[in-house]
């Protein structure tokens, strides 16, 4: 089970980070759509369903308890989160950690272009500066990055465990088929 967790976790994590980086690199603003990002993560983390089903069918004779399926999915989500954070950190290092300063500058420019001025703009600038300062701390950045992907993995693990505990859901293919 451990090998399956690590294999599918790495596949999920790296697929998610590659998809996210592709949207960032092809975006005109330097950061992609939030909805597209979460869709990419959901698709990448769907390997949890595949892994649990494969384990259920090949190792357990087509039956798995909710707890076992959930723990396996949770393990994959944790490994995927670690791989995602590692990929994000590699991207940040390769780009000189310019993501957050560039995002802050773009956000403030958009507010200025929208006509935000005075105290409202000063408040937004202070909030963005505080966020940028927090993001410079590695532990904070790691936690925030994993908080992007882990909840999606947790949700997929719950749904997968609920569905796959039923032996008739996606039954194993017979040898004669």
Backbone as a printed PyTorch tensor [residue, N CA C, xyz], in Angstrom:
tensor([[[  0.8300,  -1.1930,   0.0000],
         [  0.0000,   0.0000,   0.0000],
         [  0.8710,   1.2510,   0.0000]],

        [[  1.9920,   1.2150,   0.7130],
         [  2.8680,   2.3840,   0.8040],
         [  3.4010,   2.7710,  -0.5700]],

        [[  3.7960,   1.7700,  -1.3460],
         [  4.3090,   2.0500,  -2.6880],
         [  3.2340,   2.7090,  -3.5480]],

        [[  2.0220,   2.2320,  -3.4550],
         [  0.9140,   2.8090,  -4.2100],
         [  0.6740,   4.2500,  -3.7840]],

        [[  0.6950,   4.5000,  -2.4880],
         [  0.4850,   5.8580,  -1.9640],
         [  1.5580,   6.8030,  -2.4950]],

        [[  2.8070,   6.3820,  -2.4150],
         [  3.8980,   7.2530,  -2.8640],
         [  3.8260,   7.4660,  -4.3810]],

        [[  3.6180,   6.4040,  -5.1240],
         [  3.5720,   6.5110,  -6.5880],
         [  2.4540,   7.4360,  -7.0420]],

        [[  1.2420,   7.1690,  -6.5770],
         [  0.1140,   7.9900,  -7.0100],
         [  0.1580,   9.3920,  -6.4120]],

        [[  0.7150,   9.5460,  -5.2300],
         [  0.8790,  10.8690,  -4.6480],
         [  1.8290,  11.7290,  -5.4690]],

        [[  2.9450,  11.1460,  -5.8800],
         [  3.9060,  11.8870,  -6.7130],
         [  3.3110,  12.2250,  -8.0770]],

        [[  2.6020,  11.2690,  -8.6560],
         [  1.9440,  11.5320,  -9.9400],
         [  0.9620,  12.6980,  -9.7980]],

        [[  0.1320,  12.6600,  -8.7620],
         [ -0.8700,  13.7110,  -8.5460],
         [ -0.2220,  15.0630,  -8.3000]],

        [[  0.7620,  15.0840,  -7.4030],
         [  1.4020,  16.3470,  -7.0420],
         [  2.1120,  16.9930,  -8.2110]],

        [[  2.8710,  16.1950,  -8.9530],
         [  3.6010,  16.7630, -10.0810],
         [  2.6700,  17.1200, -11.2380]],

        [[  1.6160,  16.3610, -11.4350],
         [  0.6380,  16.7180, -12.4700],
         [ -0.0370,  18.0420, -12.1160]],

        [[ -0.3620,  18.2310, -10.8470],
         [ -0.9960,  19.4760, -10.4190],
         [ -0.0520,  20.6590, -10.6030]],

        [[  1.1970,  20.5280, -10.1750],
         [  2.1090,  21.6700, -10.2750],
         [  2.4410,  21.9750, -11.7220]],

        [[  2.5800,  20.9540, -12.5630],
         [  2.8510,  21.1990, -13.9840],
         [  1.6680,  21.9330, -14.6230]],

        [[  0.4530,  21.5130, -14.2940],
         [ -0.7330,  22.1910, -14.8170],
         [ -0.8350,  23.6250, -14.3470]],

        [[ -0.5830,  23.8550, -13.0670],
         [ -0.6570,  25.2100, -12.5100],
         [  0.4130,  26.0930, -13.1370]],

        [[  1.6370,  25.5870, -13.2280],
         [  2.7160,  26.3790, -13.8180],
         [  2.4360,  26.6830, -15.2910]],

        [[  1.8290,  25.7410, -15.9890],
         [  1.4700,  25.9880, -17.3900],
         [  0.4880,  27.1440, -17.4970]],

        [[ -0.4780,  27.2150, -16.5930],
         [ -1.4410,  28.3270, -16.6460],
         [ -0.7670,  29.6420, -16.2730]],

        [[  0.1570,  29.6010, -15.3220],
         [  0.8580,  30.8230, -14.9310],
         [  1.7380,  31.3160, -16.0780]],

        [[  2.4660,  30.4050, -16.6830],
         [  3.4070,  30.7920, -17.7400],
         [  2.7150,  31.2290, -19.0260]],

        [[  1.5010,  30.7540, -19.2670],
         [  0.7730,  31.1520, -20.4730],
         [ -0.1930,  32.3010, -20.2250]],

        [[ -0.3190,  32.7250, -18.9790],
         [ -1.2350,  33.8050, -18.6290],
         [ -0.5810,  35.1590, -18.8960]],

        [[ -1.3600,  36.0980, -19.3470],
         [ -0.8320,  37.4430, -19.5990],
         [ -0.5850,  38.2110, -18.3040]],

        [[ -1.2430,  37.7930, -17.2160],
         [ -1.0870,  38.5060, -15.9510],
         [ -0.0010,  37.9140, -15.0690]],

        [[  0.5320,  36.7600, -15.4180],
         [  1.5660,  36.1440, -14.5900],
         [  1.0140,  35.2410, -13.5040]],

        [[ -0.3060,  35.1810, -13.3860],
         [ -0.9310,  34.2110, -12.4900],
         [ -2.2440,  33.7890, -13.1320]],

        [[ -2.5380,  32.5170, -12.9970],
         [ -3.6750,  31.9380, -13.6950],
         [ -4.9960,  32.1390, -12.9770]],

        [[ -6.0220,  31.5790, -13.5510],
         [ -7.3650,  31.6270, -12.9960],
         [ -7.4810,  30.7010, -11.7860]],

        [[ -8.1280,  31.1790, -10.7620],
         [ -8.3320,  30.3620,  -9.5590],
         [ -9.1650,  29.1370,  -9.8910]],

        [[-10.2370,  29.3190, -10.6550],
         [-11.1210,  28.2050, -10.9990],
         [-10.3990,  27.1660, -11.8450]],

        [[ -9.6100,  27.6280, -12.7980],
         [ -8.8430,  26.7090, -13.6260],
         [ -7.8120,  25.9650, -12.7790]],

        [[ -7.1960,  26.6680, -11.8400],
         [ -6.2220,  26.0380, -10.9500],
         [ -6.8360,  24.9080, -10.1360]],

        [[ -8.0020,  25.1620,  -9.5650],
         [ -8.6490,  24.1110,  -8.7770],
         [ -9.1690,  22.9720,  -9.6460]],

        [[ -9.5790,  23.2700, -10.8650],
         [ -9.9800,  22.2060, -11.7890],
         [ -8.7790,  21.3220, -12.1200]],

        [[ -7.6260,  21.9410, -12.3500],
         [ -6.4030,  21.1750, -12.6260],
         [ -6.0710,  20.2850, -11.4350]],

        [[ -6.1660,  20.8310, -10.2260],
         [ -5.8800,  20.0400,  -9.0300],
         [ -6.8600,  18.8820,  -8.8850]],

        [[ -8.1270,  19.1390,  -9.1540],
         [ -9.1390,  18.0910,  -9.0510],
         [ -8.8570,  16.9610, -10.0430]],

        [[ -8.5120,  17.3130, -11.2540],
         [ -8.1950,  16.2930, -12.2540],
         [ -6.9460,  15.5220, -11.8390]],

        [[ -5.9030,  16.2360, -11.4060],
         [ -4.6610,  15.5730, -10.9980],
         [ -4.8990,  14.6490,  -9.8040]],

        [[ -5.7030,  15.0990,  -8.8600],
         [ -5.9440,  14.3020,  -7.6530],
         [ -6.9910,  13.2060,  -7.8580]],

        [[ -7.5790,  13.1500,  -9.0420],
         [ -8.5000,  12.0420,  -9.3260],
         [ -7.7460,  10.7130,  -9.3680]],

        [[ -6.4280,  10.7750,  -9.3870],
         [ -5.6500,   9.5350,  -9.3170],
         [ -5.8670,   8.8290,  -7.9780]],

        [[ -6.3840,   9.5360,  -6.9880],
         [ -6.7410,   8.8990,  -5.7130],
         [ -7.8000,   7.8270,  -5.9620]],

        [[ -8.8170,   8.1770,  -6.7310],
         [ -9.8690,   7.2140,  -7.0580],
         [ -9.2830,   6.0220,  -7.8030]],

        [[ -8.4170,   6.2960,  -8.7580],
         [ -7.7920,   5.2260,  -9.5430],
         [ -6.9560,   4.3140,  -8.6390]],

        [[ -6.1640,   4.9060,  -7.7740],
         [ -5.2750,   4.1250,  -6.8970],
         [ -6.0630,   3.2610,  -5.9220]],

        [[ -7.0710,   3.8340,  -5.2980],
         [ -7.8610,   3.0750,  -4.3220],
         [ -8.6230,   1.9540,  -5.0230]],

        [[ -9.1790,   2.2480,  -6.1950],
         [ -9.8910,   1.2080,  -6.9400],
         [ -8.9360,   0.0830,  -7.3300]],

        [[ -7.7760,   0.4360,  -7.8260],
         [ -6.7960,  -0.5790,  -8.2190],
         [ -6.3880,  -1.4230,  -7.0160]],

        [[ -6.1530,  -0.7970,  -5.9030],
         [ -5.7610,  -1.5200,  -4.6940],
         [ -6.8930,  -2.4370,  -4.2330]],

        [[ -8.1240,  -1.9050,  -4.2530],
         [ -9.2990,  -2.6880,  -3.8530],
         [ -9.4500,  -3.9230,  -4.7320]],

        [[ -9.3470,  -3.7280,  -6.0240],
         [ -9.5910,  -4.8180,  -6.9640],
         [ -8.4500,  -5.8280,  -7.0270]],

        [[ -7.2150,  -5.3560,  -7.0140],
         [ -6.0760,  -6.2500,  -7.1990],
         [ -5.5710,  -6.8760,  -5.9000]],

        [[ -5.6940,  -6.1890,  -4.8050],
         [ -5.1420,  -6.6980,  -3.5460],
         [ -6.1840,  -7.2000,  -2.5600]],

        [[ -7.3910,  -6.6410,  -2.6520],
         [ -8.4000,  -6.9720,  -1.6410],
         [ -9.6010,  -7.7170,  -2.2020]],

        [[ -9.5110,  -8.1930,  -3.3990],
         [-10.5980,  -8.9880,  -3.9600],
         [-11.8660,  -8.2180,  -4.2650]],

        [[-11.7800,  -6.9220,  -4.4650],
         [-12.9430,  -6.1280,  -4.8510],
         [-13.7240,  -5.5200,  -3.7090]],

        [[-13.2270,  -5.6360,  -2.4740],
         [-13.9330,  -5.0740,  -1.3240],
         [-12.9470,  -4.2840,  -0.4680]],

        [[-13.3350,  -3.0570,  -0.0890],
         [-12.5010,  -2.2470,   0.7890],
         [-13.3980,  -1.5010,   1.7660]],

        [[-12.9340,  -1.3880,   2.9900],
         [-13.6920,  -0.6440,   4.0050],
         [-13.4620,   0.8470,   3.7980]],

        [[-14.4200,   1.6480,   4.2380],
         [-14.3250,   3.1070,   4.0930],
         [-13.0460,   3.6330,   4.7350]],

        [[-12.7590,   3.1820,   5.9390],
         [-11.5950,   3.6890,   6.6640],
         [-10.2990,   3.3990,   5.9070]],

        [[-10.1460,   2.2020,   5.4080],
         [ -8.9330,   1.8450,   4.6610],
         [ -8.8140,   2.6660,   3.3840]],

        [[ -9.9190,   2.8030,   2.6740],
         [ -9.9070,   3.5790,   1.4330],
         [ -9.6020,   5.0440,   1.7240]],

        [[-10.2030,   5.5820,   2.7900],
         [ -9.9750,   6.9840,   3.1350],
         [ -8.5280,   7.2180,   3.5510]],

        [[ -7.9850,   6.3400,   4.3710],
         [ -6.5980,   6.5140,   4.8060],
         [ -5.6290,   6.4180,   3.6350]],

        [[ -5.9040,   5.5370,   2.7100],
         [ -5.0620,   5.4460,   1.5180],
         [ -5.1620,   6.7390,   0.7010]],

        [[ -6.3610,   7.2250,   0.5050],
         [ -6.5590,   8.4790,  -0.2220],
         [ -5.9220,   9.6550,   0.4930]],

        [[ -6.0260,   9.6620,   1.8140],
         [ -5.4100,  10.7230,   2.6060],
         [ -3.8920,  10.6820,   2.4540]],

        [[ -3.3140,   9.4940,   2.4750],
         [ -1.8730,   9.3620,   2.2800],
         [ -1.4350,   9.8910,   0.9250]],

        [[ -2.2040,   9.5880,  -0.1020],
         [ -1.8940,  10.0850,  -1.4440],
         [ -1.9940,  11.6090,  -1.4730]],

        [[ -3.0140,  12.1550,  -0.8030],
         [ -3.1760,  13.6110,  -0.7580],
         [ -1.9950,  14.2810,  -0.0440]],

        [[ -1.4900,  13.6670,   1.0180],
         [ -0.3380,  14.2280,   1.7340],
         [  0.9000,  14.2060,   0.8420]],

        [[  1.1630,  13.0770,   0.1990],
         [  2.3310,  12.9790,  -0.6890],
         [  2.1760,  13.9650,  -1.8550]],

        [[  0.9870,  14.0790,  -2.4040],
         [  0.7350,  15.0190,  -3.4980],
         [  0.9860,  16.4550,  -3.0420]],

        [[  0.5740,  16.7770,  -1.8180],
         [  0.8000,  18.1230,  -1.2860],
         [  2.2850,  18.4160,  -1.1520]],

        [[  3.0390,  17.4540,  -0.6460],
         [  4.4880,  17.6330,  -0.5010],
         [  5.1330,  17.8220,  -1.8780]],

        [[  4.7330,  17.0150,  -2.8620],
         [  5.2850,  17.1430,  -4.2130],
         [  4.9050,  18.4880,  -4.8310]],

        [[  3.6830,  18.9290,  -4.5950],
         [  3.2040,  20.2150,  -5.1090],
         [  4.0130,  21.3610,  -4.5120]],

        [[  4.2160,  21.3260,  -3.2010],
         [  4.9970,  22.3700,  -2.5290],
         [  6.4370,  22.3620,  -3.0420]],

        [[  7.0210,  21.1820,  -3.2040],
         [  8.3890,  21.0850,  -3.7180],
         [  8.4770,  21.6730,  -5.1330]],

        [[  7.5120,  21.3690,  -5.9650],
         [  7.4870,  21.9190,  -7.3200],
         [  7.3270,  23.4270,  -7.3240]],

        [[  6.4700,  23.9380,  -6.4370],
         [  6.2710,  25.3820,  -6.3360],
         [  7.5350,  26.0800,  -5.8440]],

        [[  8.1890,  25.4870,  -4.8630],
         [  9.4350,  26.0620,  -4.3490],
         [ 10.5090,  26.0660,  -5.4340]],

        [[ 10.5700,  25.0260,  -6.2390],
         [ 11.5390,  24.9810,  -7.3410],
         [ 11.2400,  26.0910,  -8.3480]],

        [[  9.9590,  26.2940,  -8.6390],
         [  9.5650,  27.3690,  -9.5550],
         [  9.9570,  28.7290,  -8.9730]],

        [[  9.6580,  28.9470,  -7.7070],
         [ 10.0060,  30.2290,  -7.0800],
         [ 11.5150,  30.4760,  -7.1290]],

        [[ 12.2860,  29.4480,  -6.7930],
         [ 13.7460,  29.5900,  -6.8070],
         [ 14.2450,  29.8910,  -8.2240]],

        [[ 13.6690,  29.2160,  -9.2170],
         [ 14.0930,  29.4170, -10.6070],
         [ 13.7630,  30.8140, -11.1150]],

        [[ 12.7410,  31.4300, -10.5380],
         [ 12.3260,  32.7700, -10.9810],
         [ 12.7710,  33.8700, -10.0160]],

        [[ 13.6570,  33.5390,  -9.1070],
         [ 14.1740,  34.5500,  -8.1850],
         [ 13.1460,  35.0360,  -7.1700]],

        [[ 12.1870,  34.2000,  -6.8500],
         [ 11.1500,  34.5220,  -5.8660],
         [ 10.3960,  35.7980,  -6.2400]],

        [[ 10.1470,  36.0070,  -7.5300],
         [  9.4750,  37.2110,  -8.0200],
         [  7.9560,  37.0720,  -8.0600]],

        [[  7.4180,  35.8970,  -7.8000],
         [  5.9750,  35.7060,  -7.9490],
         [  5.1780,  36.6790,  -7.0810]],

        [[  5.4450,  36.7010,  -5.7940],
         [  4.6340,  37.5350,  -4.9020],
         [  4.8550,  39.0320,  -5.1550]],

        [[  6.0870,  39.5170,  -5.2930],
         [  6.2270,  40.9510,  -5.5910],
         [  5.5220,  41.3420,  -6.8940]],

        [[  5.6140,  40.4830,  -7.9080],
         [  4.9430,  40.7830,  -9.1670],
         [  3.4280,  40.7690,  -9.0070]],

        [[  2.9150,  39.8030,  -8.2520],
         [  1.4710,  39.7260,  -8.0380],
         [  0.9700,  40.9440,  -7.2530]],

        [[  1.7220,  41.3650,  -6.2430],
         [  1.3480,  42.5510,  -5.4640],
         [  1.3150,  43.7710,  -6.3740]],

        [[  2.3490,  43.9490,  -7.1860],
         [  2.4090,  45.1000,  -8.0860],
         [  1.2410,  45.0850,  -9.0740]],

        [[  0.9340,  43.9100,  -9.6400],
         [ -0.1770,  43.8010, -10.5900],
         [ -1.5200,  44.0720,  -9.9280]],

        [[ -1.6900,  43.5680,  -8.7120],
         [ -2.9480,  43.7790,  -7.9930],
         [ -3.1520,  45.2520,  -7.6780]],

        [[ -2.0980,  45.9080,  -7.2120],
         [ -2.2070,  47.3340,  -6.8840],
         [ -2.3950,  48.1760,  -8.1430]],

        [[ -1.7600,  47.7930,  -9.2360],
         [ -1.9520,  48.5120, -10.5030],
         [ -3.3960,  48.3670, -10.9780]],

        [[ -3.9630,  47.1800, -10.8140],
         [ -5.3560,  46.9600, -11.2100],
         [ -6.2990,  47.7950, -10.3500]],

        [[ -6.0070,  47.9040,  -9.0680],
         [ -6.8420,  48.7350,  -8.1920],
         [ -6.7420,  50.2040,  -8.5970]],

        [[ -5.5190,  50.6460,  -8.8940],
         [ -5.3110,  52.0270,  -9.3150],
         [ -6.0560,  52.2920, -10.6250]],

        [[ -5.9790,  51.3360, -11.5700],
         [ -6.6640,  51.4780, -12.8570],
         [ -8.1820,  51.4870, -12.6820]],

        [[ -8.6710,  50.8130, -11.6430],
         [-10.1080,  50.7740, -11.3730],
         [-10.5850,  52.0320, -10.6550]],

        [[ -9.6510,  52.9320, -10.3680],
         [-10.0260,  54.1910,  -9.7480],
         [ -9.9800,  54.1990,  -8.2310]],

        [[ -9.3960,  53.1890,  -7.6290],
         [ -9.2790,  53.1420,  -6.1750],
         [ -8.1790,  54.1140,  -5.7670]],

        [[ -8.5120,  55.0150,  -4.8490],
         [ -7.5470,  56.0150,  -4.3870],
         [ -7.7090,  56.2390,  -2.8870]],

        [[ -6.8500,  57.0770,  -2.3570],
         [ -6.9710,  57.5250,  -0.9740],
         [ -6.7980,  56.4130,   0.0400]],

        [[ -7.6380,  56.4830,   1.0610],
         [ -7.5370,  55.5540,   2.1930],
         [ -7.8000,  54.1100,   1.7620]],

        [[ -8.7050,  53.9320,   0.8290],
         [ -9.0170,  52.5720,   0.3670],
         [ -7.7970,  51.9420,  -0.3240]],

        [[ -7.1040,  52.7480,  -1.1540],
         [ -5.9010,  52.2430,  -1.8230],
         [ -4.7890,  52.0010,  -0.8110]],

        [[ -4.6340,  52.9020,   0.1390],
         [ -3.5960,  52.7510,   1.1670],
         [ -3.8390,  51.4850,   1.9850]],

        [[ -5.1050,  51.2000,   2.2920],
         [ -5.4380,  49.9860,   3.0380],
         [ -5.0870,  48.7450,   2.2180]],

        [[ -5.4440,  48.7560,   0.9440],
         [ -5.1320,  47.6180,   0.0740],
         [ -3.6170,  47.4400,  -0.0530]],

        [[ -2.8950,  48.5300,  -0.1860],
         [ -1.4310,  48.4590,  -0.3010],
         [ -0.8130,  47.9060,   0.9760]],

        [[ -1.3340,  48.3010,   2.1260],
         [ -0.8180,  47.7960,   3.4020],
         [ -1.1040,  46.3010,   3.5480]],

        [[ -2.2960,  45.8670,   3.1570],
         [ -2.6400,  44.4470,   3.2190],
         [ -1.7500,  43.6220,   2.3000]],

        [[ -1.5150,  44.1310,   1.1060],
         [ -0.6680,  43.4160,   0.1500],
         [  0.7820,  43.3680,   0.6430]],

        [[  1.2580,  44.4460,   1.2430],
         [  2.6290,  44.4620,   1.7760],
         [  2.7700,  43.4590,   2.9190]],

        [[  1.7470,  43.3810,   3.7660],
         [  1.7770,  42.4140,   4.8760],
         [  1.7620,  40.9870,   4.3340]],

        [[  0.9650,  40.7430,   3.2970],
         [  0.9110,  39.4180,   2.6980],
         [  2.2630,  39.0640,   2.0780]],

        [[  2.8870,  40.0260,   1.4110],
         [  4.1910,  39.7780,   0.7970],
         [  5.2460,  39.4840,   1.8580]],

        [[  5.2180,  40.2040,   2.9660],
         [  6.1670,  39.9650,   4.0530],
         [  5.9610,  38.5730,   4.6440]],

        [[  4.7320,  38.1750,   4.8540],
         [  4.4410,  36.8400,   5.3870],
         [  4.9070,  35.7640,   4.4110]],

        [[  4.7070,  35.9940,   3.1150],
         [  5.0470,  35.0050,   2.0950],
         [  6.5550,  34.7840,   1.9820]],

        [[  7.3350,  35.7200,   2.4540],
         [  8.7940,  35.5810,   2.4270],
         [  9.2840,  34.5550,   3.4440]],

        [[  8.4700,  34.2590,   4.4660],
         [  8.8440,  33.2490,   5.4660],
         [  8.5460,  31.8610,   4.8970]],

        [[  9.5780,  30.9940,   4.8030],
         [  9.3740,  29.6830,   4.1580],
         [  8.2690,  28.8470,   4.7840]],

        [[  8.2030,  28.7500,   6.1020],
         [  7.1630,  27.9120,   6.7230],
         [  5.7710,  28.4140,   6.3670]],

        [[  5.5590,  29.7110,   6.4300],
         [  4.2690,  30.2970,   6.0590],
         [  3.9430,  29.9640,   4.5950]],

        [[  4.9400,  30.1660,   3.7080],
         [  4.7410,  29.9170,   2.2830],
         [  4.4150,  28.4450,   2.0310]],

        [[  5.1200,  27.5310,   2.7180],
         [  4.8630,  26.0970,   2.5470],
         [  3.4600,  25.7390,   2.9960]],

        [[  3.0560,  26.2940,   4.1400],
         [  1.7110,  26.0010,   4.6470],
         [  0.6330,  26.5550,   3.7180]],

        [[  0.8520,  27.7790,   3.2370],
         [ -0.1360,  28.3720,   2.3320],
         [ -0.2080,  27.6020,   1.0080]],

        [[  0.9370,  27.1620,   0.5140],
         [  0.9480,  26.4100,  -0.7410],
         [  0.2590,  25.0560,  -0.5660]],

        [[  0.5380,  24.3800,   0.5370],
         [ -0.1180,  23.0850,   0.7540],
         [ -1.6090,  23.2680,   1.0340]],

        [[ -1.9910,  24.4210,   1.5620],
         [ -3.4110,  24.6880,   1.8080],
         [ -4.1830,  24.8890,   0.5010]],

        [[ -3.4770,  25.0940,  -0.5930],
         [ -4.1480,  25.1860,  -1.8940],
         [ -4.5860,  23.8070,  -2.3730]],

        [[ -3.7110,  22.8170,  -2.1980],
         [ -3.9340,  21.5180,  -2.8320],
         [ -4.4880,  20.4660,  -1.8660]],

        [[ -4.0890,  20.4870,  -0.6110],
         [ -4.4980,  19.4200,   0.3080],
         [ -6.0110,  19.3300,   0.4960]],

        [[ -6.7440,  20.4400,   0.6700],
         [ -8.2040,  20.2920,   0.8190],
         [ -8.8730,  19.6120,  -0.3700]],

        [[ -8.3570,  19.8530,  -1.5690],
         [ -8.9040,  19.1840,  -2.7520],
         [ -8.6500,  17.6810,  -2.6480]],

        [[ -7.4320,  17.3140,  -2.2500],
         [ -7.1040,  15.9000,  -2.0690],
         [ -7.9360,  15.2510,  -0.9800]],

        [[ -8.1780,  15.9680,   0.0940],
         [ -9.0150,  15.4620,   1.1840],
         [-10.4350,  15.1960,   0.6950]],

        [[-10.9690,  16.1280,  -0.0680],
         [-12.3140,  15.9470,  -0.6200],
         [-12.3720,  14.7400,  -1.5690]],

        [[-11.3810,  14.6130,  -2.4450],
         [-11.3540,  13.4830,  -3.3660],
         [-11.2000,  12.1690,  -2.5950]],

        [[-10.3870,  12.1760,  -1.5320],
         [-10.2140,  10.9700,  -0.7180],
         [-11.5370,  10.5660,  -0.0590]],

        [[-12.2760,  11.5340,   0.4660],
         [-13.5770,  11.2410,   1.0910],
         [-14.5690,  10.6670,   0.0800]],

        [[-14.6710,  11.3160,  -1.0630],
         [-15.6170,  10.8560,  -2.0820],
         [-15.2070,   9.4760,  -2.5990]],

        [[-13.9210,   9.2940,  -2.8550],
         [-13.4330,   8.0080,  -3.3590],
         [-13.7070,   6.8880,  -2.3580]],

        [[-13.4350,   7.1540,  -1.0820],
         [-13.6690,   6.1350,  -0.0540],
         [-15.1530,   5.8000,   0.0400]],

        [[-15.9840,   6.8120,  -0.0330],
         [-17.4190,   6.5720,   0.0290],
         [-17.9280,   5.7630,  -1.1430]],

        [[-17.4380,   6.0570,  -2.3250],
         [-17.8930,   5.3470,  -3.5130],
         [-17.3090,   3.9400,  -3.6110]],

        [[-16.0240,   3.8170,  -3.3360],
         [-15.3610,   2.5350,  -3.5630],
         [-15.5900,   1.5160,  -2.4550]],

        [[-16.1730,   1.9210,  -1.3410],
         [-16.4850,   0.9330,  -0.3010],
         [-17.6370,   0.0410,  -0.7490]],

        [[-18.3480,   0.4880,  -1.7660],
         [-19.4380,  -0.3020,  -2.3300],
         [-18.8530,  -1.2130,  -3.4060]],

        [[-18.9160,  -2.5140,  -3.2380],
         [-18.2930,  -3.4320,  -4.2020],
         [-18.8310,  -3.2940,  -5.6240]],

        [[-20.0490,  -2.8340,  -5.7800],
         [-20.6530,  -2.7370,  -7.1110],
         [-20.2920,  -1.4460,  -7.8400]],

        [[-19.6240,  -0.5030,  -7.1490],
         [-19.2480,   0.7330,  -7.7950],
         [-17.9270,   0.5100,  -8.5390]],

        [[-17.9590,   0.6820,  -9.8440],
         [-16.7910,   0.4160, -10.6970],
         [-16.2220,  -0.9710, -10.4060]],

        [[-17.0070,  -2.0100, -10.6570],
         [-16.5170,  -3.3680, -10.3600],
         [-15.2910,  -3.7070, -11.1880]],

        [[-14.5020,  -4.6300, -10.6580],
         [-13.3040,  -5.0880, -11.3580],
         [-13.7210,  -5.8080, -12.6310]],

        [[-12.9200,  -5.6780, -13.6500],
         [-13.2030,  -6.3760, -14.9020],
         [-12.8540,  -7.8370, -14.7380]],

        [[-13.6950,  -8.6630, -15.2930],
         [-13.4230, -10.0910, -15.2190],
         [-12.3760, -10.4640, -16.2700]],

        [[-11.7130, -11.5760, -16.0750],
         [-10.6630, -12.0280, -16.9870],
         [-11.2220, -12.3570, -18.3660]],

        [[-12.4940, -12.7400, -18.4370],
         [-13.0860, -13.1360, -19.7140],
         [-13.5270, -11.9350, -20.5430]],

        [[-13.6200, -10.7690, -19.9270],
         [-14.1100,  -9.5710, -20.6480],
         [-13.0680,  -8.9310, -21.4920]]])
